[in-house]
Amino acid sequence: MAQVLAVQPDAPAGRGKGHPWMTLLAVSLGVIMVMLDGTVVSIANPVIQAELKASLSDLQWVTSGYLLALAVFLITAGKLGDLFGHKRVFLIGVAGFALTSLAIGLSGSVGALIALRVLQGLFGAMLQPAALALLRSAFPGEKLNMAMGAWGAIIGLSSAGGPIIGGLLVENVSWQSVFFINVPVGVVALAAGLWVLQESKAQTLSRVDWLGVVLLSGTMFSLVWSIIKAPDWGWGDPWTIGFLAATVVIGGIFLFWQSRAPEPLLPLSLFRNISVSIGTGLMIMVAFSMFGAMFFLTFFFQGVHGLSPMDSGLRMLPMSAGMIVASPLAGVLIGKLGPKITIAGGMLVTAVAMFLMSRLSMDAAFIDTAIPFVLLAFGLSPVFVGATEIIVGNAPEDLSGVAGGVQQSAMQVGGALGTAILGAVVSSKVAEVFLNNIGPAASSIPPKDLTLLEKAAAVGVAPQGLPEPMGSLITKASHLSFMEGLHLGFTVSMGVAVLAALLALFVKAGRKTEGAPVHVG
């Protein structure tokens, strides 16, 4: 059922409450928390691993649990905005995100950290669709593109500043401080939202497909859990096969229910348009490459390369800063050349960047990583911009809001799968080569200790304080093994980028309609 967005005239627009540019500022403050959190946590991962004695799977769940919660709840959160108002949902999301950030900083175990990150992801999901709906209701049609450009710049600045802010806080304060920083930002965002935002909701209330929410959550959990645990269990282990089978069964039930539900969580009719389906796949692939790469590069910089958290953030700056320039440029190119050529070209540039990173050495200089990072910025940006245009522009008008939720969900699922799958690839490769890299000396190390050393090598860590020459031998073997795993991970990402470039050749530009009513679910 189409839900036409209605603005509640609780104050005159343009004078404080409801003013378009003030609305942009207010919602940006809330979303800045989410964007910062997505980049600063990767900087803190090595320190979290050391202080909380977290395993690779634990650290993957710190990221994947958050991303999955976002992905699963985004479409549902859009429906809740229809029912209860996007301003209300946005403010609840801001308050919840800030409070869970405070709780994470106060937690003392990796189990509590993961659980709170999942909860934080749920509140983050309430922020994003509500923010976009509020912007669409605040800006007139002729100024909406300008607003989206400013929105993109703000997000780019947040992403660029994340690694540096995270590095400064981790190095000079603590890993907990990267979460505590959300508290004052959240307070300001909440105050600004209460003062500025004008309520908007659908004229006709709809129902939330709660069974669809449960089924989709079960499908995603089974899929990513099986991928993350497979390196420990083995791909042929009954538990791994069981969770993969559960993914297929629950996912099949979800699809069946969506075809029968009166108001489905995810209307399957949306994917009858081949461009929408391909655009969704492209968004998953580009997020797979970006999030997967960022996850393991922090361990390369800090564990293998020996850099401080601050220096690690600076090494990642060329990519984040490059996206500030590349995003508006991508919009211009898509307008002139269309999405097909622009996206395919962007993914080929991304493949080149992944190839260069698959050749990084342990003593790589700044320029050795800066070049592929800049290429990544100019390769990924056209796909983020273009895939969004493909998904939303090709969707029927009465499903435009749902299409926006699909776009955001695809990005989060792709990030979670990138972290999980590349983690499995890296871990498997490390396990394969670790003993060979130690050499004959491995026979003198107890099997239990070898297992611990192998797990540490999967995150680029080598134990300190071992007697020489054994200490130097294990350190070298650990770093060599991690680099071989990292190289294979980037090679897989390169293959994904090439496949995405081929898929992009089958898409078409979205249908742009002027003056159409705004739909949100």
Summary of the structure (lengths in Angstrom):
residues: 521
radius of gyration: 22.8
end to end distance: 7.8
largest distance: 78.3
contacts: 1983
relative contact order: 0.14
helix: 80%
strand: 2%
